[in-house]
Amino acid sequence: MILASRLNLLALIGRSLLAVLGATGRLAVFTLEAISHCLRPPFFPRLLLNQMIEIGYYSLPVVGLTGIFAGMVLALQSYTGFSRFAAESAIPNVVALSITRELGPVLAGLMVAGRVGAAMAAEIGTMRVTEQIDALRTLSTNPFKYLIAPRLLAALITMPILVLVADIIGIMGGYIVSVHKLDFNAAAYLKNTWDFLEPMDVISGLVKAAVFGFLIALMGCYHGFNSKGGAQGVGAATTNAVVSGAILVLVFNYIITEAFFSR
């Protein structure tokens, strides 16, 4: 009896491990094929432009709101803590550094994962379960070239722009709270921000944004492309796309931060 239970446990562990390895392999093959189609003609510039508008332009309101309130809250919380040590002058530096390095890319990535990743998975998943992807193959159109590549390229291009906008708006939110609520000198606040902020702080955030955009689009396309089971399968693909995209944003945020700023 004990031997049988141990064998069942080992079998369960083995099945789980094989399932994980199989999923990793399928994702790796999908990623390599998608990247190869991003780099090889023919290209569809109209589809790329449409996706850039869908991902970038229509995400501006949510990213802007996230950025400005993150900057405002960060200024308030920094003042609450720094006032205990008479270090209020460091607030412009903390706001600028936190927004450009971390909060701007990460919060924008999470917002876009929730909005764009879900939309991609739902759209491509619906095409999969209604056999529209098979119809594309029948018409001699490669689904990777027509559906996947424009979304990956559009997310890769537009996410840094969105994060740059979020950085500017977030720093402006900190400025508004600091000047109009905490009675900072406006000129001194701007001078401290400009003098302290370094190009690498902004560049690291933009690199993160490009990687996050690619990962979010990849997860949305992958789960949508491999969905099955009708409406229930599309719903599961949408959920998986958002969750996996958000997790990868957090994981790669640490990896890129370690690569840029580890000593």
Buried (B, 14 or more C-beta within 10 A) or exposed (E): EEEEEEEEEEEEEEEEEEEEEEEEEEBEEBBEBBBEBBEEEEBBEEBBEBBBEBBBEEBBEBBBBBBBBBBBBBBBEBBEEBEEEEEBEBBBBBBBBBBBBBBBBBBBBBBBBBBBBBBBBBBBBBBBBEEEBEEBEEEEBBBBBBBBBBBBBBBBBBBBBBBBBBBBBBBBBBBBBBBEEBEBEEEEBBEBBEEBBEEEBBEBBBBBBBBBBBBBBBBBBBBBBBBEEEEEBBBBBBEBBBBBBBEBBEEBBEEBBEEBEEE
